[in-house]
Every structure is written in C-alpha cells, then in structure tokens.
Amino acid sequence: MAIITLTTDFGEKDHFAGAIKGAIYSELSDTKIVDISHSVSPFNISEAAYIILNAYSSFPKGTIHIIGIDSELSPENKHIAIKLDDHYFICANNGIMSMICAEIAPEKIVEINIHDKTETSFPVLDIFVKVACHIARGGTLEVIGKVINNIKPIKNLVPFVNDEKNQIIGSVIYIDNYGNVVTNIKRKFFENVQKTRSFEISARNHKFNRIYNKYSDIVNFDIEESKRNDEGKGMVVFNSSNYLEIAVYKSNCSTTGSASTLMGLKTMDTVTVNFNKT
C-alpha cells in the first residue's frame, strides 16, 4: 500500500485538503494518506521546509510527499518531483526542498512537464495528485518530467560567520505551536565555530549565555514546587531536531506567554552569537 503525505498552507476551513484526498482515493483507493500539516503560514517557504525536513524520515522508504506551498505555476515557479533518500517529493521549485537537499543529495530531480495535458488553476489537485499516483503505481520520474540538476535555494539558509570566527549571525526560520523560536543555527555548526569558548546569544534586547540540554533543566528541583516560579522563564536549547531554539519554559501563547510573544521575535529576525576569546 502506497503512503502519500500532505503538507500545505490550506488550513482546515476550506475544501482544498479534502478535495486533494478525494482525488487521490479516486485514482488509488488502496492508499494511505497522512496529513503532516495544513497549518503552514501562507506562502512561508522556510517554515514548510523545516516541517517536512523533520517529518519525512519518520515515514517508510518509498513514501510520496506532496507539498502544497506557493504552488501556482509560473515561469519562475516550475513544478518538480525529487527522489531523495528513497522518498519522493512533489512541490514547486521555490526553495522548499533546499533545506533537505543541503543535508542529503537528491538521487534524481525532474521538472514536471505534464501541464499541457491538464488545464488547471489548482495544481496541487490536478498536477501533484496525478504525479503522486503515477509514482505510487510504480511509474518512473522521467515519464512525467525532464531531468534537471539543480533546485532553487532558500535565502539565508546557512548562518553567516565573520572572518574572525567569533560571531554567528543567524535568523529565525520557524515559530512552533508553543511560540518557541527556532533559528537556522544547527548544533554541529554552532559547536564547530564555538570550539569550547563561552558565548552570548542575542535576540532583540534579550541575551543568554547558556544552552540547556532540555527544557526542564531550567528548573531547580531542590526548591519547593510552589516557590519555583519557573513558568515563563526564557531559555535557549538545542531542540529535538538539533536547531538552536529560544524558548519559554512551559510556554502558552494565550496565558504564560511565549518566546515569540514575550520577546517580540518573528520569522526572519536576526539572532546573533558572540564568542569570547577564551
């Protein structure tokens, strides 16, 4: 049984996600469809890239991933299908795959060329579904597209390091459901520049000089629970995906507040790491 995942910015209110599922089942009734997310911020390429990067590898090899973000066909926004790490990805060539491709080289990339056979104003439904079902039946990528070698990059994917190697300038690429702020600085990148030096992390007017291993490490469990007042404290961790994250302990955007709401941090804001001489 083929598995097809869906990642879109369509939300849950409109008919779009449901129509896509119906079209897949109409072509292949013996298919498992899994929603990764339909709550990506509209047209947010880096947010979608972060989500699919951290979700796809949990699925079995051979899974087909439809990514419906900024997918309207134009001369500058072609459609592609990629085989990578024994998974298949169908999306627009708008940079959305560059985060994954920076870590794993694609086995094959094709620019989809079946549009002349289908008139569409909803390409995820009319084009991406057909490509996904073709792959699920065992079809090859060359049948639905021409082979290409490169994809568009996302701007600011890799943090900047100055010539003196004592500063990293990164940016916020994702804000999660808890309001935690994820940067584009990965643990290995950070440690390669750090070389055991002490540091100060700055985001707007907030500064941190410690990175915790997990969220609860900020709690002093020797203090009586009623006197801790830990909820709402700002902190920095390397999250489960090994990205540098600015967080608030037990954050809640509606009550306690979050790193995003309390610190005023938004997507593409700058996060700077300054390393001391020793």
N, C-alpha and C positions, 0 to 999 in steps of 0.2 A: 504493500500500500504506500503510495506516494504521500509525503508530507509537504504541504505548502504553507509558509508563514506569511503574515501580512503585517507590515509596518507602514503606517500612514499618518497624515495630519488631518484626516477626515472627521475626527471626533465620533461621538456616539449618537448625536441627534439626527443627522441626515441619513439618507438612504444609501450612501456611497459604499460603505463597508459591507452592508448586507447584499447589495447588488453584485459586488465582486464575488462574494461567497456563492451566491446563487449561480453565477455564470460558470464558476469552477465546477460546481456539482452538476450543472447541466452537461458539461463536457466529460467530466470524470466523476461518476457518482461514488466510486470506491477510492476516495481521497480523504486524508485527514488535514483539516485546515486549522491552523493555530494563530491566534492574534498575539503578536508581540506587543504592539501598542498602536492605538489610533489617536493618541493624545499628544503627539509631537506638536510643538508650537508651529503654527503655519509657516511653511517655507523655510524652516530652520534646518539647514543642511548639517551643521556641526552637531546639533542635538540628535538628529536622526542617525548620523554616523556613529556617535558614541553608543546609542542604544543598540544598534544592530551589531556593532563590534563586540559588545559584551554579552549578546544573547545568542548569536548564531552557533557558536561552538558547543553549546549545550544540546543541540539537536543532532540526530544521527547523520552520518555521512550520506550524501545524496539528497538532502533536504533542499527544497527550492524556496528562495526568499524573494517575495515581491515587495518592493519598497516604493510606495506612492507618495513621494515628496517632490514638489516642484517638477511635475512630470509632463507638463504640456510641451508638445513637440515644437521646436523652433530651429532655425539654422544654427543657433548657438547652444541648443539644448537637445542633443540627439538622445536616442534610447540605446541602451547597451544591455548585453547579457554576459555574465562573467562566470567562469568556473574557477573556483579558488578553494583550496583546502578540501577538495571533494564535496563542496557545496556549490549551489548555483544561485546567482543574484541577478535580479531583473530590475532595472531602475533607469533613471535619467543620468546622463553623463554630466553631472553638475558638481562633482567633487564628493558626492556622498559615499563613494567607495574608497576614497583615498586614505582614510584612517586605517581601514583593514589592509589595503594594499601596501601601506608603509611597513607593515609587520610581516606579511606573507605575500610572496609574489604570485600573481594570478597564473593559472595554467593556460587559460585561453580567454580572450576578450573579443566579442563581436559587436559591431554596430548593427542594430536591428533594422532590416530593410523590407518588412512586410506591410508597410503602411499603405502602399498603393493598392493593396487588396482589401483594405478596410477603411472606410471613411469614419472618422471618429472625432469627437470633442471630449472624450473621456478615455484617454489612452490606457490608464491602469486597467479598466474594464475590458476594453476592446483589443488592446495590443498585449499588455503584460500577461493577462489571463491566457491568451492563445499561446504565447511563448512558454509559459509555465506548464500548460497542459501538454504541449509538444515535448518538452523535456521529460515530463512525468511518464510519457508513453515510450520513452527511450530514444527520442529524437536527438540529433546532434545540433550543436550550435551553428555550424556552417550553413545549415538549411534555412535558418531564419535571419542570418546576418553575414556581413563581411568581416573578416578578421582584422583587428586593429591592434596596435602595440601599447598605446598609452591612454590614460584617462585624465580628466581634469583634476587638478589638486584643490584642496581646501586652503584658503589663505590662512596664515598664522597657525598651521597645524603643528609646527615644531617651535618650541620656545627659542628666544634669542639669548645667546650668551656673549658677553662683551669680550674684547680682546684680552683683558687682564684675567679673565676667567674667575672673576669674583662677584658676578651678578648674573642672575637669570631673570629675564623678563618674559612672563607667561601671560596667558589670558584665560578668562572664564569661558568654557565651552558648553557647560551643561548645568542646569539647576534641577535637582531631583524633587520628588514629591514632598520631601521633608523641608525643602528650601535650602538644602546643603549645596554648596557652590563647588563645582568640580572644575579644576584647571586642566590645561593641556600639558602639565608637567608630570611626567611619569617617574616612579620611584628610581628606576635604573638611571635615567637621565640625571635626576637630582643628585644621586649618590656619586655618579661619575664626575660631576662638577664639584661637589662638596669636598670630597677627599678628607672626610672626618672633621672638617672645620665647623665651628659654630656659625650660626646664621640668624638672620632676622627676616621674617616674611611680612610683607606689607601689602595691604589691600585697602584702598582709600585711606582713611586715617586710623586703621586698625593694624596692630603689629603683634606678631607671635614669634617666639624663639624656641618653640618645642613642637615636635611632631609626635603625636601619640600613636601607639600600635592599634588601639581600638577605642571606641567611644567611651566605654566605661572606665578607662584608665584615668580619666579626669576626676573620678570620684575617690575621696578619701574614706574608705570603708571603716576606718578606725573611729570616725566621728559618728555620733548617734544620727540615725536617718533623718529625724525631724529637724536637725540643725545644719544639714549639709548645704542646702540651697544651691545644688548643682545644676538644676534645670535652668536653661537659658545661658549657660556659660559658653563663651566662644572657644573654639579649639581648632587644631589642624590635625588631620590624619592622612595616611595613605589608605584609600578606600579599598574595597574588595577587588576592584579592577586595577589597583596599584597606581591610581591617579591621585595627585595632591588635592586634597579637599578641605575647604574651610567649612566648618560645621558649628552647630549649636547643640549642646547636649540635650537629648530628648526634645528636639525642636518640634514645634507645631505652628504653622504659619498663622493659624486662627487664634491661638492662645498665648503660648510661651513666646512665640516669635521664632525666627529662623535666621540663618546667616544672610540670606538674601534680604529679608525684610528689616532686620535689626541693623545690618551693616550697609544696607543700600547697594548691595552688589548685584550686578546684572550681567547677562551674557555679553562677552567681548570686553568686559572691564579688565584692566591690567592688574596682574598680581606679580610682585617683584620679590626676589630672594637675593639678599645681600650677604655675602660670606665674609667673615672676619679673616684677618691674616693668619691667625693661628687657631 
